[in-house]
Amino acid sequence: MNHDQAPVAVVTGAASGIGRAIALKLAADGFSIFAHTGRNLRGLQETCSDARDFGVQVRAATADYRHANSLRQFVDCAFNWQGRVDAWINNAGADVLTGTLRDRPFADRLTELWQVDVLGTMVISRAVAQRWRAGADAHQGTSRPVLINTGWDQAPHGMEGDSGQLFCTVKSAVMAFSKSFAQTLGPVARVNCIAPGWIRTAWGEGTSDYWDHRARSEALLARWGEPEDVAEAVAWLVSPAAAFINGQVVEVNGGWRRCSHG
């Protein structure tokens, strides 16, 4: 492979779960990978090592989504690496389900989610767009760069409990921003949003029988989704096959059956 010609993809939150699966899928498809984590250095090293097995160039970086200056420096570093970025996937998000914040008060968890998932995504997306606008002549015809944000399939519908209130609020904001940003950035670049459903990440692997049953019963395909299912959708969205897909929220959930829970 001629590395000088390889497209470049930036994947944030690439140290585990969905982000890791996306990075590896895009590496398999021939993208040079600029992989990010906030804190999980060991996980990021593993992702980068596995991505290099596909014969592509890989770069690792850290950035704190809670600090705008850190994000802007990260964007500059990513664009300076190969002189271009063809696909930017904002997958990073705050962990308030399995991490140290899971037992914190509701307001603390909301503040973290809002700072990382909403404000962080907006700041980084706007910085990426600024670079794309400055280099718009580099992309000709239907070959335009792609930005993908991460929402949640149940956000527009609501879900009971603290987690439902938190994630429906935050991910609805990300999804609304993505649609608005597509209106703003076109025709320079495409902007879409993926909305995963019940995906077996770290939380799903260790969850209770109740949530396991609920995940299976709410999916029309009667199974958990895997991180690779989301990665396949992202790979399509950044490919030429999706060149006319823009401003969309793509649900990756096997079809959602809205159930009543007591």
C-alpha positions in Angstrom: 0.0 0.0 0.0 1.2 3.5 -0.8 0.8 5.2 2.5 1.0 8.7 0.9 -2.3 7.9 -0.8 -4.1 6.2 2.0 -7.1 8.0 3.5 -6.8 9.2 7.1 -9.4 8.5 9.8 -9.4 9.9 13.3 -11.3 7.8 15.8 -11.8 9.2 19.3 -12.4 6.9 22.2 -10.6 4.2 20.4 -9.1 2.4 23.4 -12.0 0.0 23.9 -15.5 -1.1 22.8 -17.1 0.6 19.9 -14.2 3.0 19.2 -11.8 0.2 19.1 -14.0 -1.8 16.7 -14.3 1.3 14.4 -10.6 1.9 14.3 -9.8 -1.7 13.4 -12.5 -1.9 10.8 -11.3 1.3 9.1 -7.7 0.0 9.3 -8.8 -3.2 7.6 -10.4 -1.0 4.9 -7.1 0.7 4.3 -7.3 3.9 6.3 -4.3 5.3 8.2 -5.6 5.6 11.8 -5.1 8.4 14.2 -6.4 6.9 17.4 -7.4 8.8 20.6 -8.1 8.1 24.2 -8.7 10.3 27.2 -7.0 8.1 29.8 -6.9 4.4 28.8 -3.3 4.3 27.5 -3.0 0.5 27.7 -6.2 0.0 25.7 -5.1 2.5 23.1 -1.7 0.8 22.7 -3.5 -2.5 22.1 -5.8 -0.9 19.5 -2.8 0.7 17.7 -0.9 -2.6 17.7 -3.8 -4.5 16.2 -4.4 -1.8 13.6 -0.8 -1.9 12.4 -1.3 -5.6 11.6 -3.4 -4.4 8.6 -0.3 -2.8 7.2 -1.4 0.8 7.7 0.2 3.7 9.4 -1.1 4.4 12.9 -0.7 7.3 15.4 -1.8 7.5 19.0 -2.7 10.6 20.9 -4.5 11.7 24.1 -6.8 14.7 24.6 -9.2 15.7 27.3 -12.7 16.3 26.0 -13.4 18.5 29.0 -10.9 21.2 27.9 -11.3 23.2 24.7 -7.6 24.0 24.3 -6.7 20.3 24.6 -9.2 19.5 21.8 -8.0 22.2 19.5 -4.4 21.1 19.9 -5.5 17.5 19.2 -7.2 18.6 16.0 -4.1 20.4 14.8 -2.0 17.4 15.6 -4.3 15.1 13.7 -4.3 17.3 10.6 -0.6 17.9 10.7 0.2 14.2 10.9 -0.5 13.4 7.2 -1.6 16.8 6.0 -5.3 15.7 5.7 -8.1 14.0 7.5 -10.8 12.2 5.4 -13.0 10.8 8.2 -13.4 12.0 11.7 -15.4 9.8 14.1 -16.4 11.4 17.5 -16.9 8.3 19.6 -15.4 9.4 22.9 -17.9 9.8 25.8 -17.9 10.0 29.5 -18.3 6.7 31.4 -20.9 7.2 34.2 -22.1 3.6 34.2 -19.0 1.5 35.0 -16.4 4.1 35.9 -15.7 6.0 39.1 -18.6 8.4 38.4 -21.3 5.7 38.5 -22.0 6.3 42.2 -21.8 10.1 42.1 -24.9 12.3 42.5 -27.1 12.8 39.4 -25.9 16.4 38.9 -22.2 15.4 38.9 -22.9 12.7 36.2 -24.9 15.1 34.1 -22.1 17.7 34.3 -19.5 15.2 33.1 -21.7 13.9 30.3 -22.6 17.4 29.2 -19.0 18.6 29.2 -17.6 15.6 27.4 -20.3 14.2 25.1 -22.0 17.5 24.1 -19.6 20.4 24.6 -16.5 18.4 23.7 -18.2 17.0 20.6 -19.2 20.5 19.5 -15.9 22.1 20.1 -13.9 19.4 18.3 -16.4 19.3 15.4 -16.2 23.0 14.8 -12.4 22.9 14.9 -12.3 20.1 12.4 -14.7 22.0 10.2 -12.5 25.0 10.2 -9.6 22.9 8.9 -11.8 21.4 6.2 -13.1 24.7 5.1 -9.5 26.0 4.8 -8.6 23.0 2.6 -11.8 22.6 0.7 -10.1 22.6 -2.7 -8.3 19.4 -1.8 -11.6 17.4 -2.1 -13.0 17.3 -5.6 -16.4 16.0 -6.9 -18.2 13.6 -4.6 -15.1 12.9 -2.5 -15.8 14.9 0.6 -14.5 14.4 4.1 -17.0 12.9 6.6 -17.7 13.7 10.3 -19.6 11.2 12.4 -20.9 11.8 15.9 -22.4 9.3 18.3 -26.0 9.5 19.6 -28.3 6.9 21.1 -31.3 5.2 19.5 -33.7 5.7 22.4 -32.8 9.3 23.0 -35.7 10.7 20.9 -38.2 8.4 22.7 -37.2 8.6 26.3 -36.3 5.9 28.9 -37.2 5.7 32.6 -34.7 6.1 35.4 -31.7 8.3 36.0 -29.7 6.8 33.2 -32.5 7.4 30.8 -32.8 11.0 31.8 -29.1 11.5 31.5 -28.4 9.8 28.2 -31.6 10.9 26.5 -30.9 14.5 27.3 -27.2 14.4 26.3 -27.5 12.2 23.2 -30.5 14.1 21.9 -28.4 17.2 22.0 -25.6 15.5 20.0 -28.1 14.3 17.4 -29.6 17.7 17.1 -26.2 19.3 16.8 -25.2 16.8 14.1 -28.2 17.7 11.9 -27.7 21.4 12.4 -23.9 21.0 11.6 -24.7 19.2 8.4 -26.8 22.2 7.4 -23.9 24.5 8.2 -21.0 22.5 6.8 -22.4 21.4 3.4 -21.2 21.1 0.7 -17.7 21.2 2.2 -18.1 17.9 4.1 -20.8 15.4 5.1 -22.0 15.1 8.7 -23.9 12.1 10.0 -24.6 10.6 13.4 -24.8 6.9 14.4 -27.3 6.0 17.1 -26.3 2.6 18.6 -28.9 0.6 20.5 -28.1 -2.2 23.0 -24.5 -2.9 22.2 -22.4 -5.4 24.3 -19.6 -3.2 25.5 -18.1 -3.4 29.0 -21.4 -2.5 30.7 -23.4 -5.0 28.7 -20.9 -7.8 29.4 -21.3 -7.4 33.2 -24.9 -6.4 33.4 -27.8 -8.1 35.3 -30.2 -10.7 34.0 -32.9 -8.0 33.8 -30.9 -5.8 31.4 -29.7 -8.8 29.4 -33.4 -9.9 28.9 -34.4 -6.3 28.1 -31.7 -5.8 25.5 -32.7 -9.0 23.7 -36.4 -8.4 23.9 -36.2 -4.8 22.6 -34.2 -5.8 19.5 -36.3 -7.1 16.7 -33.4 -9.4 15.9 -33.5 -10.7 19.5 -29.8 -10.2 20.3 -27.3 -7.8 21.6 -25.5 -5.7 19.1 -21.7 -6.1 19.0 -19.2 -3.2 18.6 -18.4 -4.6 15.2 -22.0 -4.0 14.1 -21.6 -0.3 14.7 -18.1 -0.3 13.1 -19.6 -1.8 9.9 -22.2 1.0 9.8 -19.5 3.6 10.2 -17.3 2.1 7.5 -20.2 2.4 5.1 -21.0 6.0 6.1 -17.4 7.0 5.4 -17.2 5.1 2.1 -17.9 6.3 -1.4 -21.0 4.1 -1.3 -22.6 6.6 1.1 -21.5 9.7 -0.8 -25.0 11.1 -0.9 -25.9 10.3 2.7 -25.7 13.5 4.7 -27.4 15.0 7.8 -28.8 11.7 8.9 -29.1 9.8 12.2 -28.5 6.1 11.4 -29.8 3.7 14.1 -27.7 0.6 14.6 -30.0 -1.5 16.8 -31.4 -4.5 15.0 -34.7 -2.8 14.9 -36.2 -1.4 18.1 -39.3 -2.8 19.7 -40.6 -0.3 22.2 -41.6 -2.4 25.3 -43.5 -1.5 28.4 -41.5 -2.1 31.6 -43.0 -2.0 35.1 
